[in-house]
Amino acid sequence: MLRIITERSEAEAELQRIGSRTHDDRLVEAEATVRDVLARVREEGDRAVLDYTREFDGLTLDASQLRLNGSELDAAYQQVSKELLDAIALAAKQIEAFHRQRVPKSWVNFSEPDIVLGKRYTAVDRAGIYVPGGRAAYPSTVLMNAIPAKVAGVERIVMVTPPGENGAVTPAVLVAAQEAGVEEIYRLGGAQAIAALAYGTDTIPKVDVITGPGNIYVTLAKKMVYGTVGIDSLAGPSEVLVVADKTSDPVRVAADLLAQAEHDPMAAAILLTPDSTLARKVVSEVDRQLNDHPRRLLTEKAIAHYGLVAIVESLEEAIDLSNLFAPEHLELQVADPWALLEGVRHAGAIFLGTDTPEAVGDYLAGPNHTLPTSGAARYASALGVETFMKHSSLIQYSAAALAKMGPAVQTLARAEGLHSHVESVRLRLEGKEEG
């Protein structure tokens, strides 16, 4: 059952506990395992990848079977309903339209005489996308990772996903990949998949950026290969924080809390409200909606350990506590959500109003559902086209500009004791004078 608390100090302590729920002693053992996997894949390539696939997934393959072939991709379309295919196509269209608005534009500034400055944006050559398997299949994750890469202009997108029984990959995942323009897909999961993408093997290409969520082993592997490749973020268990007032519908609030809790036993579902009557109704409604829930055991675990209802003094205090927690998903289920928005400083995605469930953001509103978790919204943002791009500075000085600015450059270089920096300017200036 959801707990109800009324003291701010207790609410702050609980939010801190929930926010640090991924920091425990199990990480030490997992880190050692991941380190071994990375080292072996880097050294042995395909051989290590195939050994780990047999050990962790119970599947014996040879290197030629890692990549899904064209007939398997074609067959996936015959195994999904038209309704699902239409929904995937609609989601792809919405996501692409949103991300096309986000593409950074190169620029050049000629405002100073004889000086040209600017930035040039280019996509990485190769992107690796990790799509988790396990408890559920996630075609939405395919779309949210692949489409921004395509929009950014990445020429080669490589997707890895854990194999299921007999090496099969969920048809909906394969359809989503093709709808997003990805056809290079490997049946490979876990830390070994991240290692293969980071270092490359004879079969799997080395990429420049790796994105996509996964279990603790995948997350630790991404953390350890960062620097060899770029990554999107270190995704933790999902979380939602709902701010609600007396106008809110307890049935909707409860449904949205459960929609987050059903993801994972470590998912967090939090309600902050100044209305004690609403708080009690939501707790009762959560219990009611859990009856006959198809993922009841998992969801109950999340609610029991990381569910929270806090009664606060005001909506302003609720926003203050929300900023302290910095949630992945923030729902403003209040009469005037825009009035509260100005106070929100830290949140991965913000859902305004009672008719905007977080589920629309998960699937097809357009903004990305790969968001910072565990307080990372204080400094990080959602995955987007920028994740797959980098920028180069553009600088051009004329001889006249160097003559004007060069003495200051030399002064700064002398202050830092860098002789050749000084000389690189002096030789140009003296050469100009001699000319």
N, C-alpha and C positions, 0 to 999 in steps of 0.2 A: 504493500500500500504506500501511496505517496505520503511523505511527511509534511506537516504544516508547521512552520515556525513563524514567530512574530517579532523576535528581537533582531535589530540590525546587526549587532555584533555576531550573533549566531549565524545570520544569513551570510555575512562576509566570510566567516570561517568555513561554512559549508561550500560556498562558491569556490574558495581557494582549494578545498579538498577535492572537489569535483574537477576543477581545472588542472590539477596535478595528478589525475588518476592514472596516467600512463607511466609515471615514474615509480618503478618498484624494482625489487631485487631480481625479478625474472629477466630483466634486460641484460644483466651481466652474462648469464649463460647464453642468451640469444646472440649477444654481440660476439662471443667467442665462436659460436657456430657459423655466423655470417662471415666472420673474418677468414675462417678456414675455407668456406665455399668460394669466396672471392679470389683468394690466393690460388686455389686449385684450378678454377676456371681460367684465370689469367695465364697460368702455366700450361695447362693441358687442353684448353679449348673444348672442342666437341666431345672428346672422350669424357671429360669431367661432367659436362652438361648431361650427357646420356646416362652416366652413372648416377647422378643425382636424381634424374627423372625416374629411373628405376627404383631408387631407394625411397624417395619421398612421395612419388605418385603411383608407384607400383606398376609402371608401364615400361616395357622393353621396346626400344626403338633403335633404328640406325639413323645416321645423320641425314639420309635422304628423306626420312619420314618426318623430320621436324617441321618442315614447311608444308602448309596445307596446299593441295593442288587445285587446279581450276575446276575439276569435276566436283570436288567437295564444296567449293564456293558456290557453284551453280546449283547444286542440290539443296543448299540451305534455303533458297527461295521457294522451293517446293514444300518446305516443312514449316513455314510460318503462314498464319492466316492473312487474308487480305486486310482485315481490320488492323492487325499489328503492322503489316507492311506500310499501310497508309499513315499510321501513327508515327512510325519511324521516319517516313519521308517528310511529314509535317514538322516534326521536331528538328530534323536536319535543316529544313528551310528556315525555321525561326532562328536557330542557333547561328546559321551562316549570316543571316541578315543582321543580327546584332553585332557579330564580330567584325563584319565588314566596316562598320562604323568606327571600329577601334584601331584600324591599321595606322601606325605612325607614319607621318609624311616627312620625307627628307626636306631640308630647307637650307638655303644659302642667304647670307645677309651681306649686302654691299653698302651698308649705311656709312661706314667710315671710309674716307678717301684712301685708296691704295691698299686696303685690307679687305680680304674676303674670309668670312667665317661661316661655318655651317655644320650640319649633321647629316650623315647619310645612313639610312636604315637598310639592312639586308637580312634575309632569312638565313638560318643555319642550313647546312646542306642535308643533314639527316636527323630525323627525330625518331625516338623510340617510345612507343606507347604501351604501358602495362595495363591490362584489363583483368581484374581479379575474377576468380571463379569461387569455388567453395560453397558457401551457404546459398548463393543465388547467382544468376547470370545478370550482367549489367550492360545491355546494349546502349543505355544512356551514357555510360562512361566512355564508350567508344566514340560516340558523337561529340561529347564535350571535350575530348582530347584531340581527336583527329581533325575536326573541322577548323578550329583556330590555327592548327599547323598548316592546313591547306590554304586557308585565307592568307596566312603570313607569307606563303610562297615557298614552303619547304618542298623540295623536289622528291625526296625519298622518305616515306613514312613506313616504319617497321613496327608491327604490332606483335606482342607476345601475350599469351593467355594460358593459364594452366589447363592441361588436358583432363577431360573427364573419363568416364568408363570407356575402355577400348580406344582411348586417344581422341574421342569425339570432342568437338567444340560446339557449344550451344548454337543452333541455327540462327536465333535472333541476333546474337553477337556477330556472326559472320555477315548477315544481311546488313546490319548497321555499319559494319566496316566498309562494305562495298558501296553503300549509299553515301558514305563520307569520302569515298575515293581511295580507300586503302585495300590493297590486294596482296601485300606481302605480309603474311600472317604465319606465326610459328606457334606450335603447341608446346609451350614451355612456360613454367611458372616459378615462383619463389625467388630466393636470393640468386639462384643460378641464372635466372633469366635476366636480372639486372646486371649481373657480372658479364654475361654474354654481350649485352647491349653496350656496356661501358668499355669493354676491352676488345670485343670482336672475336670471332672464331672462324674456322674455315667456312662454316655454313652461315653464320649470323653476322651481319655487318656491324662494325663499331659505329655508334651514332654520336651526335653532338649534344643532344638534350634528351633526358628521360623524364616522362611525365606519367601520371596515373597513380591511383591509390593501391594499397595492398595490405597484407597482414604485417605483423611486427618485423618479420624477417625481411620482407620487401622494403619496408620503411628504413630499417637499419642499413640495408644494402645501399639504398639510395643515398643515405647520409654519408656512408663510407666512400662511395665512388665520386661524390661531389668534389670538383676540382679536376678530375679526369674528364668528366662531362658536367654539363649543367643539369639542374633538376628543377621541377616546379616548386615543390614544397615537401615537408615531411608530414603527411596526412595522418592524423590520429583518429580515434573514434568520433563519430558524428555527434553533433549537439544542437539543440534548439533552446532558445530562451524566449518565452512569450511574455510580453507586457500586456495586461488586460485591465479593463475597468468595468464598471457596473453595467455598461451597455453590451458587454461581450456575451456570447452564447457559450455556456459551459460545455455543451456537446461538441462544438467546433474546437474549443480550446483543448479538450481532452483528446479528441481525434488527432490533433496536430502534435500533441505530446507523445502519443503512442506511435505516430508515424515516424518519429525520430527514434524512439526506444526500440522499435522492431528491427532496426538495422543491425544491432550488435549488443551483446551483453554489457559492453562498456559505454554504450551511447548514453548521452545525458539529456534529460528532459526537465526543463525548469520553468516555473511560472512565478512571476512577480506581479502582485496586484494589491491595490489599497482596499479592495472590497472583500471582506471576510466571508460574506455569503457566497460570492462567486467561488472563492477558494474551496469552501466545503463542497459545493456542488460539483466542481471539477474533480475533486478526489473521488467522490461517489461515482461520477460518470466514467472515470478511468477504470474503476473496478467493474462497472457494468460492461464497458466495451471490451474488456479483457475476456469476458465469458465467451467461450467457443472461438477465441482468436487462434488462427492457424499457426501463429508463432508465439503462443502464449508463454511457454517456459522461458524462452530467450528474452522476450519483452518484459516479463515480470522481474527477471534478474536485473535488467537495466533500471527499471523503475525502483526496485528495492534498494539498489546501491547508489544510483546516480540520478534519481528523480527527486525533485524538490519543489515545494510550494512555499513561498515566503509572502506574508502579509506585510506590506510596507505602509509608510505614512502617506505617501503621495506618488503620483506618476513620475514626478521629478526625481524622487528617491529611487524609484524603479530603474530609471535611465542611468542614474549614478551607479547603481549596483551592476547594471548591465555593462557599463563601460569598464568596471572593475574586472568583470569576467571575460569581456571581449569575445562574444559568442561567434561561432561559425554562422549560424542562422539566427536572426533576430526578427521576431514577429511583433508588430505593433497593432494588436487587436483592440483598438480603442476608438472612441467616437471621432477624434480628430488626430489621426496619426501624423499628419504633416506638421502639426504644432509641436510634436515631440521630436521630430527628426533633427532639428537644429542642435539639440543636446546630445545626439548620438555621435560618439567619436570613434568607437571601435566595434566593428561588426563585419563579418565576411560578406553577408548579403542581408538586406533589410526588406521585409515584406510588410507592405502598408495596407491596413484595413482588414476587415473581417472576411472579405471575399477573396483573399489572396493566401491560400495555403502554401506552405513551403514546398509541397509536392509539385506545384507548377514550375518552381525554380529547378527542381531536380530533373525535370524532363524536357520542357519545351518553351519556357518563357523566352529564352534566348541567352541571358547572362549565364556564365559558366557555373556549374555546380561543384567544381573542384575549388574548395575554399580553405582558408587558413583555419586551423583548429587549435585547441588547447591554449588559447590566449594569443596565438600568433597573429590574430587580426589587429593587434596593437601596432604591428610593423609590416605586415604582409597583405597581399591582395589576392584576388581570384586569378586562376589560370586564364590566360588570354593570348591574343596574337603576339603580345610583347614577349611572352615566354619563349617563343620560337624565333625571336629576332634579336639582333644586336646593332649598335650604332657606332659609326666611326666619325671622329671629328674631322672637319675640313678646315684647313688653314692655308691661306696664301698671303704673303707680304710682297709688295713691290719693293724695288730698291729704295724708293723714297720713304716708304713706311719703315723699312729696317733702319734707315739713317735716323729717323725720328725716334724709334723705340729701342734701337740697339744699345745705346749707352745705359739705359735702365736695366736691360737684360744683363749686360756685362757687370753692372754693379751688384745685382742679385747673385750672379754666378760666383763672383769673387767672394761675397759674403759666405757662400757655402763651400768655398775652397775647390771649385771645379774649374781647373785651368783650361781644359779643352773646350768647355762651354764658352768661356770668354774668347778663346782664340777663334772658334767657329764664327763668331760675330765680327771680331776685329778684322779677320782676313777679308771678309766680304766688304766691310766699310772701307778699308784701305785700298782694296782692289777697285772700288768705285771711284775713290779719290784719284788714284793713279790713272784710271781710264779718262 
